[in-house]
Structure formats: C-alpha cells, structure tokens
C-alpha cells in the first residue's frame, strides 16, 4: 500500500502516464500547461517517496491508487 494521499488531478495524471502518455500529451488531454504537469509530478514523487515518475506509476498501481 502506498500510504500517501494524492489529489484527484494527480491520480488523473498517473493514470494517463500509466496508459503510455508522455507529459506533454497529459497536459494537452487535461487542458493544463506542461509545467503544471511537471509540478504535480514533482510533488507526487516527494509524497510517494520515489525518485522517478516510472516508480511513482508502479507504486500507485501496486498500492491500488490507480488501476
């Protein structure tokens, strides 16, 4: 279990990344700036205590935060 709290937007970003989208594609699909996606990813990696976005996605899937 992850044990971390993520916002709905952060979970949306993780789901899109898990589906194979890149950061700029995520931004376009959510109608937000790429820098905003990067900011969310930075905060998520800190909260989840991981170093990479790939680790964050994997941990979210294993922890049941996203499907």
ChimeraX attribute file (.defattr): number of C-alpha atoms within 10 A of each C-alpha:
attribute: neighborCount
match mode: 1-to-1
recipient: residues
	/A:1	10
	/A:2	15
	/A:3	10
	/A:4	13
	/A:5	12
	/A:6	16
	/A:7	10
	/A:8	9
	/A:9	12
	/A:10	16
	/A:11	18
	/A:12	15
	/A:13	23
	/A:14	27
	/A:15	19
	/A:16	19
	/A:17	18
	/A:18	19
	/A:19	9
	/A:20	11
	/A:21	15
	/A:22	12
	/A:23	19
	/A:24	15
	/A:25	15
	/A:26	21
	/A:27	19
	/A:28	11
	/A:29	12
	/A:30	15
	/A:31	9
	/A:32	12
	/A:33	14
	/A:34	16
	/A:35	12
	/A:36	12
	/A:37	19
	/A:38	14
	/A:39	11
	/A:40	18
	/A:41	19
	/A:42	15
	/A:43	13
	/A:44	23
	/A:45	17
	/A:46	13
	/A:47	15
	/A:48	18
	/A:49	14
	/A:50	15
	/A:51	11
	/A:52	13
	/A:53	16
	/A:54	14
	/A:55	14
	/A:56	23
	/A:57	24
	/A:58	14
	/A:59	18
	/A:60	23
	/A:61	17
	/A:62	13
	/A:63	14
	/A:64	11
	/A:65	18
	/A:66	15
	/A:67	10
